[in-house]
Amino acid sequence: MPRSQTISRSRPGLQRSTSGLAVAALGVVFGDIGTSPLYTLKTVFALTGEHPSPGTILGVLSLVFWTLTIVTTIKYVSVAMRVDNDGEGGILALMALLGVKRARRPVIVAVGLLGAALIYGDGAITPAISVLSALEGLDIATPAVQAYIVPAGVVILLTLFALQRQGTSRIGRTFGPIMGVWFLCLAVLGIWGIAQYPSVLTALDPRHALRYLFSGETGAFLVLGGVFLCVTGAEALYADMGHFGARPIRFAWSGVVFPSLLLNYAGQAALVLGGAPTNANIFYQLCPSMLLIPMVALATVATIIASQAIITGTFSMTQQAIQLGWLPRFQIVHTSAEGYGQIYVPVVNWLLMMATVALTIGFAKSDNLASAYGIAVSATMLMTSALLFIAMREIWRWNLLASAALAGAFLIVDTAFLLANLTKVAEGGYVPLLLAGCVYFVMLVWHTGAQAVDARLHDAIMPIEKFMKKVEKDRIARVPGTAVFLTRTQRGAPPVMVWHVKHNRALHRRLFVLSARTRSVPWIGDANRLAFEEVAPNFWRAVADYGFMERPDVPALLKFAHGLGCRIDLDDVTYYVGHETLVPREDRRALPRWLEAMFAFMQRNSAHATDYFRLPSNSVVEIGRQIAI
C-alpha cells in the first residue's frame, strides 16, 4: 500500500504579530492606492473644466468616497479576502479555487487568465505615473527643474527595480514606517484643508454623487474614468494577501489607510471649493510653501514604495501561473526564510522595468499616463466580480438571490468604470491592453504546447512488468546506487528510464521514479505531500503533491521517503532528467508550425529542471530526446 508523508513549509509571516505585519504591509501592499491623491483629483478636475461648480466639486468628492468604500472596503477587504485559497489571494488563486470543483471549466480559466494578464499590463504604468506625479511637484517650487523630471524618474525607477532582489520582507520593514509617515501627512494636510471649508464634508451624502452623475452635464459619466484612479491599487492589495495575511491588511486599511485617504481627498476638494486653481497639482496646494520641498521628497519616496505593490503582485501571480502550468518555468528566488510568499522573479522584474522606463520616457508627464491608466485594472475588477459570484454560490452556498444582489452591485459598479475607462483607448489606453494581450498569448501558447508534449509522452509509456522482463531478458547490467527518474507520467516505466537503458545498457539496483504534481491549492497539508509504493523489488514509484505557491525539493523528499522505509541509498544517488528537443509532427494532429516554434523557443529559455527541483548539479544526468508535436 502507498505510504505518505509531508514536508511542511511555514506560511509567510505567521511568526510575526498582526501590528508588525500591518506596518510592513503599509510599505508593500498600500503604496499604490496610498499615493493616488497625488494625481486623482488633478485628473478628475481636468475633465470637469477649470472652474467647477460647488455641485460638481461635492459630486466628485462623493464619487471618490463611495468608490473607495464600495470597491476597496466592501468588495475587496470585506468580501474578496474571505474567498481566499488557503490564505492566498488574487484572481489566479480565485480561479484555481473554483477550478477544484470541476475538471474542465474553460470559461472560468479564460476569465482568470485574462484578468491576470491585464494586471501585468497595468503594472507597467503604475510605477511610471506614481514617480512622475511626485517629481512634478518640483515644477511648482522651481520651474527650472522641469527638464530634469523625466531623467530623475528613470533613475529612481531603475533603482527601485534593482532593489527587488532584497525581497518583500526586508523592503516592507524599511518602507513600512516611511509610509506610516506619509499617511500621517495625508491626514494632517487633509484636516487643514477641511478646516478652511468644513462644508465639504456634506459630500459624504451619496446623493451628491448620484445628482452629479445624472445631472446631464457634458462629460459627467466620463469623469468616472478619473475617479477610478483612487482605487487602482485594490486588485494588487488582494493579490498581495498571501505575503502578510488578510488580518494585518484589514487592520492597516481600516485603521490607517482609508481614513487618511478620505481626509486628504476632502482637504483637496475643500481648497477647490474655496477657489484654488485646478490647472496645477491640487495635492501640493494643500502643503505650506515652506514645506513644499520636503513634501515633494516624501512623496517621491512614497511613490517609489507605491510601485512595490504592483511589482510584488506580479511576482505572486507569476509563481501561481507557473505552478498551474500556464507559464514556462522562470527562476524564482525565495528571499526570506519566513515563508514561500517572499519571492523575487528576475525575468519578470527586468521585463517590467524595461516596459516602465519606456513608458516614462514615451509619455513624459503624469497627465499623459493618466489617459492610459486604469483600463486594464477596471477590466480585471469586473472579472474578479464575476468569479466572486460563482464563489458565493459554490463555496459559501448562498442562494441565487443573495449572490446576485451583492455580486450584481459589484458588477454594475465595475462595468460603469470600465465603460468610462474605455474612452481612453485612443489616448494611450491601448498600451496596457497590448501588453496584457501579449502575456495572455504567451500563456495560451505555453499551455497548448505543454499539453501536446504530455500527450506524446503518455503514448510512449511501457508497463513496468514488461520493462523489468526486458531488463532481465537483455541481461542489462545492474550497478550499485540509487537512480531517481523525474517524469511527468504517473504510470508505467517513464520514457527517460527506457531511453537510459536503451543507450547506456545499465540500470541501478535501486530505482525511484518521481512525479511532481501541482494542485489547485496554494499549500499542501501535512498528510498529503508524498505517496509512494514498491511496484517491483527495489523499484519505487512516488507522487509528490505541491501547492501552486510552493516549489519542489526532491532531495528533501528522498530523505523523508527513506525514513518511511523506502530502501534507497541516500549516499549514492544519481538523478536522471529528460531534455526534450521539439520537432514538428508529420501528421494531421501536429500543432501549427508557428505555435510549435514559439513553444520550443520558450522551453529552451525556461529555467532548468535541475534548479526548479533543487537537484545537486553534480549528481544529475540529462538524457536528450526528440518529441514530435
N, C-alpha and C positions, 0 to 999 in steps of 0.2 A: 504493500500500500504506500502511496506517496506520503512523504513527511514534509512538514512545513516549519519555517522559522522566519522571523522578520529581523531585518537590520533597521532599526528605527532611527529616524532623523529628527532632531529637535526643530520645532516650529520657530520661525523668527520672532525674536523679541519676547518670548514667554518668560524669560528670566528678569525682565525689567518692569518697573512699575508703570501704571497707567499714566501718571503725570509725566514721568520721564519720556515715555513713548509719545505722549501728546506734544511735548516740546520738540522732540525730534521730528514729528510729523509736520510741525509748522515749517520746517526747513526743507521738507521733501514733497509733501502732499499738497500744501496750500499755497505754494508760491505763485502758481499760475492765476488762480482765482483771486488771490490776495493782492495782486498788482493790477487787476483790471480797473481800479479807479483812476489809474494814470491816463487811460485813453477812452473809456466807455462813454462818459457824458460828453467828452470833447467830440467824439464821433457822432453821437446822437444829435447834439445841437447843431452840428454842421449840416444835418439833414433837415432840421426844422427851420433853419434860417437864422440870420444874425440877431434878430430881436424877437425872441419867442415871447408869447403872451404868458401871463401868470397861469392861465388854464393849461397851456402846453407844458410849462415847467413842472407843475404839480402832476400832470398826467404822466410825463416821462418818469419822474421820480417814483410815482406809484407803480408804474410798469416795472421799474428796476426792483423795487421792494418785493413785489409779488412774484416776479420771476425768480429771484433768489429764494424766496420761501417755497414756491411750488416745485421748482426744478431741483434745487440743491437740497433744501431741508427735508421736504416731504418725499420726493421721488428717490433721490439717491441715499441720503443719510438715514431716513426713516424706513424706506421700503426696500430699495435695491440691496442695501447692505445686510438685510435679513435673508436674502436669497443668495447666500454665499456657497461656494463649492469647497467645503471643508476649510473655510476661512479665506479662500482666495476669491477675488472679485474681478470685474471686467467682463466685457462682452464675450470673450472666448471662454472664460470659466463658466459663464452662464450658458453658453451654447453647449459646452461639454456636459454640464449638469443635466440639461434637458435631453441630450443625446443618449444618456444612460437608459432612458425609458424604452426606447425602441432602437432596433439595429440600424435602420435606414430612415433618416429624416432630412432629405436633401434641402428642403426649404429652410429649415432651421439652420443647417450648416451654411447655406449660402448667405443668410442674413447675418449670422455671427462672423463669418469671414469677411464679408464686405464691410461690416461695422469696424472690425479691427483694422482693415486696410485703410479706412477713412481716417482713423486716428493717426496712423503713420503720416498720411498726407498733411493733416493739420499740424502735426507735431513739428514739422519743419518751419512753420510760420511762427509758432508760439515764442521761441527764443528771440527771433528777429524783431517782432513787433514789441516785445517786452523791453528789450535792451534799448532799441531806438527811441521808444516813448520816454524812457527815463533820461537818456542823454539829451533829448531835445529841450529839457529844462535849462540846460546851459545856454541855449539860444536866447532865453529870456533875460538871464543875468548878463551875458556877454555875447552879443550877436556876432562878434568877430570869430567865434569858435565854430560857427556853423559848418564850415568846410571840413572840420575835423571830426564831426559827429559819426559819419559812416566808418572811417578808418578806425576810430576808437571802438565802435561797436563790433567790428570784425575782430579786433584784438581781444576784446572781452569774451566774445563767443568762442574763439579758439582756445582761450584759457579754460573756459567752462568745460568744454568737451575733453580737454586734456586731463581735467580733474576727475573724470568719471571713474577711472581705474581705482580711485580711493574707496569707492563703494558707498552705498546709500547710508549705511550706519554711521560711518565717520563723517560724511557730508552732513547728515542730519544733526549730529551732535554739534557741528561747527555752525551750521546755518540756522538751526532752530532758535537760539537766543537772539540772533540778529533779526529774524522775522518777528520774534516777540516784540522787539523794539519798534519794528515797522508797523505792526498792528496797533501798538500803543499810540504812535504818532498819527496814524489814520484816525483813531478815535478822538484824540485831542484836537486835531485840526478840524474835524467834523463838528465837534461840540462848539468850537469857536465860531464857525460859520453859522450854526443853528442859533447861537445866542444873539446874533445880529438880526435874524429874521425867523423867530420861532414859529411863525405861521406855516412854514414849510412842512412841519410835521403833520399837517392835515392830509398830506399825500398818502399817509398810511391807509386812508379810506380807499378801498378798491374802486369805488365809483368814479374817482378821478381818472383811473386808468381806462375804465370802460367808456367813460364820457369822451376821453380824448380819441380812443381808437375808433369810435363810431361817430365822431364829430363831423366827418366829411371833409376834414382838412386834407389838402393835397399832400400826399406822401406819408400820412399818419400810419398806414399799415407798414410802409417800408421802414419806418423808424424801428420796428421790431428787430430788423437786422442789426442795428446798432445796439439796442438794448440787450440782445443776446450775448454781447461781448462780456457781460457781467458774470456769466455762468460757463464760460468756455472751459474752465478747469474742472467742472463737476465730473465728467466722464473719466478723466485721469485720476480724480480722487477715488472713484470706485475701483479702477484698475490697480491702484497702489495699495488697496486694502490689505493684501497679503503681507506687505512689508511691516506693518505696525499693528494690525488688528482693527476691528470695527470700533471697539470701545474707545481707544485713545483718539481715533479720528472724530468720533461723535463728540467726545469731550472737548477737543480743541475747537471744533466747528461751533458748537453751541455756546461755549464759554468765552471764546476769544475772537474767532474769525468773523462769524456772522454779525455780532454787534458792532465790531469795528468797521466793517464794510458799510452797514446801514448808516452809521453815524457820518462816515465820510461822504457817501453819496448825498445824504441830506444836507451836509455842510456846503458841498459844491452847488447843489440846486439853490440853496439859500442865497449864495453870492449872485447867481444869475437872476434870481428873483429881485435882488437889490440893484440890478442894472450892470453887473460885471459883464465885460465883453466875452462873447463866445468864440471869437475867431482866434483866441490864444488858448494855451493849455489851462483849463479851469482848475485842475488839481493844484498847480503851482501858485495860482492866485490866492489859494487858501493860506499859503505859507508867508509869514512876515519876511520882508525883503532881506533883513539881516541874517535870516536862517535859510535863505534860498539855496546857497551853495552846499551847505551841509545836507539839506534835504535832497538835493539832486544826487549827492554822493550816496546817501542811504537808499534812495530809490534805485540807483544803478545796481547797488549790491542786491537789493530785493528782487530786481528783475533777473539778475543772474540766477538767483535762487528759484525764481518763478519758472525758469526753463527746466529746472531739475525735475519738476513734477511730470512733465510730458516725456522727458528722457527716461526717467525711471519706469514710467508706464510702458514705453515701447520695449524696454528690456524685458519686463514681465510678460508682455504679450508675445514677444519673440520666443521666449523659452516655452511658453504654452503651445505656440504653433508648431515648434519643432517636435515636442513630445507627442502632439496629436497627429503628426505626420503631414503637416501642411507646409513646412519649410525645410530646406536642407539643414543638416547638422552644422551649426556655427560653433565656434569656440565660445564657451561660456565660462567666465571666471567668477568663482564664488569668493566674495570679498570679506566675508565675516564668518566666524565660527558660530554665530548666534542662530543661523538657520539658512535654509536654501533660498529664502526670498531676497537675500542680499547678493545680487549678481551684477555682472558687467559683461556686455556683449560687444567686443571690439568692432566687428564689422558693421553692426548697426550704428554704433556710436560715430564711426568715421563717415559713413554714408549720410547720416543725419546731419553731421557737421558740414559736409560739403553742400548739401541742399540748403541749409540755413544760411550759410555765408553767401551763397549765390543769390538767395532772395534778399538778403540785407543789401548787397551791392546793387542788385537789379531794381528794387523798389525804392531804396534810399530814404524814404520817410515812413513814419508810422501811419500817417493818413492814407498813403497808398496801399500799405499792407492791410489796413483795416477793411479795404474793399475785398481782399482775398480771404479774410479771416472769418471763420465761423461756419462756412458751408458744410465742411466735412464733419465737424463735431455735431452740428444740428441733425445731420442725416444719421450719424451713429446713435444719437439720443433717441431718435424715432425708432430705430431698430431695437434698441435696448428696451423701450417701452413695449414693443410687440412681443419680445421674448419674456418680459415680466408678466404679461397677460397669460402666456402659456404656463409660466411657473406658478402663478396664483391658482390656476385650475388644476395642475398636475401635482404640484409639491405641497402647496398649502391646502388643497382640496376645497377651495372656495367655490360657491355656486356661480353660475354664469352671470347672474345679475350683479353680484358684488364685484366680481373680477372685471366685468365690462365697465362698471361705473368708475372704478379707480383707474384702471389702465386706460379706459377711454378718455378720461380727463387728461392724463399724461399725453396720450396720442394727439389730442386736439391742440394742446399747447405746443408740442414738438412739431406738429405739421405746420402750424402758423409760423413758427420761427424758421423752419426750413423753406417755406414758400417766400418769406421775406428775404432770406439769405440768397435764394436762387437768382435774385435780381443782380447779384454781384458777379455772376459768372463771367460776363464780358469784361468786367473791370479788373480781373485778376483772380476771380474765384475758380477759374479753370485750373489754376496751379495745384491746389491741394487735391482736386478731383483727378487730375492727371497722375499725380504721384500715387494716389490711392489705387487708381486703375492699374498702374504698373505692379504694385505689391500684390493685388488680387490676382493678376495674371500669373505672376510667379508662383503663387500658392497653388493655383489650378494646374499649372504645368508640372510642378513637383509631385503633387498628389497623384495625378494621372500616370506619370512615369513610374512612380514607386509602386503603384498597384499593378502595372504591367510587368515589372520585374518580379514582384511576389508571385504573380500567376505563373510565370515561366519557371521559377524555382520550384514551385509545387508540382509542376509537370515532371520534374526530374527526380522526384523522391523515390528512393529504393527502400522497401520494407527492411527492418532491422534483421529479421531472421534470414532473409535472402542475402543480405550484406555479410553477415557473420559466416554463413555457409560458404560464401565465395572467398572470404579471407582464409578459411581452413582449406578449401579446395585448391586455391592457388598457392598455398603454403607461404603466406605473407609473413615476413619476419616480425616478431613481437619484441619490442625494445623496452627497457626499463623506463619508469617515469609515468607521468600523467599528461594526457593530451586533452586540452579544453578546446572544443569547437564551438564557435559562436555562429548561430544560424537564425534566420527568420522563421524557418519551418518548425512546426511543433509536433511532427510525427515522422517516423521512419529515420533512416540514416541521412544526415544532412549532405547536400551536394559537395560541400567543402571537404568533408571526410572521404567521400567516394573518390573525388579527384586527387586527394592527397595519397590515398592508397594506390591509385592507378599510376601515378607518376613517380612516387618515391618507393613503392614496393616494400613499405614498412608501416607498422602501426604500434603505438604504445600499448603497454599491458593494461593500463587503466585509462578509461575513456569517460569524459564528462562533456555531454552535449548541452549547451545552454541557449535558451531562447529568452530574450528580454521583451516583455510586453508593456505597453503604456496604456494605462486605464484612463477612463474619462473622469477621474477624480484627481485632485492635486496631490494627495498624500495617501499612502497605503498603510493600513493599520498593522499592529504588531503581530497579528496571527496569519497574515496573508501574503507575506513577501516572497518566500521561496518554497516551492514544492518540487520534490524530486523522487524518482523511483529507479530501482535497478532493473533494467529491461533485459539484461543478459549478464552473465558473470563478469564482474568488474567493468560494467558498462552502465553508466547512469545518465538518465535524461532528466533535465531540470527546466523549470519555467520560473522566471523571476518577474514579479509584477512591480511596476513603478507608477507613481502618480505623474501627471504631466508637469508638475513643478519640481520633480526630482531627477537626479542623474545617476545612472547605474555605476556601481563599483564592484567589478567582477572579483578581484582578489579578496575583498571582504566577504563576498558571497561564498567563496570556496572555503574560507575558514569556518563559517557557520555550518556549511554542509558537512565538513569534516567532523565538527563537534557533534553532529547528529547521527554519526555512524557511517557516513559516506567514506569509504576507504581509499581516498585519493592521497597521493604523496605530495604534500604541500611544498616539500623541499626540492622537488624536481617537476616543475610544471611548464609546459610549453603551450602557448596559445596560438590557435590557428584561425586566421581571419580571411574570408574571401574578398578578393578585389575584383569587382566586375568591370569589364570593358564592354560597353554597349555598342551593338551594331544593329543596323536596320534589319527588320524581319522581312522575309521574302514571300509573304502570302497576304491574303485579304485581311488578316487580323492584325497587321502591322499598324503601329502608330504613324500618324503623318510625319514625314521626314523632318519638317521644321520643329515639331514638338519633340521628337526623339533627339535631335541635335541640341535643343535647348536643355532638355533634361540631362543629357550626357555632360554638357558643359557645367551645369550646376552640381552634378555628382562629383565631377573631377575636382571642383573647387570647394567642396564641403569639408568640414572637419573630419580628420581621420578617425576610424573606429578605435584605434589604439588610445587616442586621447579621450574620446567620448566615453569609453567603458573603463577608463583609468587602468589600462593594462601596462605592465612594465615593458618598456620598448625593447629591452634586451632579451625578452623571452617570447617575442611574437614572430610567427612565421606567416607571411602573406602569400596566399595562393591565387594567382591570376586566372581568370576565366572569362570567356566571351558569352554574352547573353544577348540574344536577338529579341528586340521588342518592336 
